Amino acid sequence: MATFIAIVLSAVLTNNFITAKTYGICPFLGVSKKTSSAAGMGIAVTLVMVLATLVTYPIYTYVMVPLEIEFLEIIFFIFIIASLVQMLEKIIQKLSPTLYGAMGIYLPLITTNCAVLGVTELVIGDMSAVLGEASMNIGWATLYALFAGLGFTLVMIIMSGMRERINYYKTPKAIAGFPIAMVTASFICMAFYVFSLISL
């Protein structure tokens, strides 16, 4: 139970991919203008994170390590992620053309989203600080990917809500648009920094 709580707190709050690791900043700033788009992007990224981890972890552990070809991990992982994103793009285009249009160029960019590649790399690395005495396996890896994606989604939704709120106010021209988005992102990161003080 302690390992489960540590994984959840680490993935969602203390080591959030956006606020702590600064992974996935492009969709964070680009697709967070509307809550619906932000939520859709967050769910899509979460789904790709989980699927990518489910595929890459066993391939790395049971194929690449025995064959001693771990040095090819990034090439393998990017290929797998790209394939998953292409499938997801076609599904979203078919099921929700509105969401597909709202995501625009950022949907195919999930392929190069460092948050997705980051989670696949993290679960094969040293996560002893989070896992404690437990050893990494496919279950813990998938759980971490799921909650990392949910943490990503949470910050996306918070950012989009704040940006929608800011649109109701008259913003000085000097900071309108992208500058006020950066200021907003800074305040969100400062708020999440408090969670990094939690000792896991």
URLINJO-V928540 format. One record per backbone hydrogen bond with DSSP energy under -1.0 kcal/mol. CO is the residue of the C=O (numbers start at 1). NH is the residue of the N-H. If there is no record, write none. Layout:
# URLINJO-V928540
CO NH
CO NH
This chain:
# URLINJO-V928540
1 5
2 6
3 7
4 8
5 9
6 10
7 11
8 12
9 13
9 14
10 15
13 16
16 20
16 21
17 23
24 28
25 29
26 30
27 31
34 38
35 39
36 40
37 41
38 42
39 43
40 44
41 45
42 46
43 47
44 48
45 49
46 50
47 51
48 52
49 53
50 54
51 55
52 56
53 57
55 59
56 60
57 61
58 62
59 63
59 64
60 65
63 67
64 69
65 68
69 72
70 73
72 76
73 77
74 78
75 79
76 80
77 81
78 82
79 83
80 84
81 85
82 86
83 87
84 88
85 89
86 90
87 91
88 92
89 93
90 94
91 95
92 96
96 100
97 101
98 102
99 103
100 104
103 106
104 107
105 109
107 110
108 111
110 113
113 117
114 118
115 119
116 120
117 121
118 122
119 123
122 125
127 130
127 131
128 132
131 134
137 141
138 142
139 143
140 144
141 145
142 146
143 147
144 148
145 149
146 150
147 151
148 152
149 153
150 154
151 155
152 156
153 157
154 158
155 159
156 160
157 161
158 162
159 163
160 164
161 165
162 166
163 167
165 168
166 169
172 175
175 180
177 181
178 182
179 183
180 184
181 185
182 186
183 187
184 188
185 189
186 190
187 191
188 192
189 193
192 195
193 196
194 197
195 198
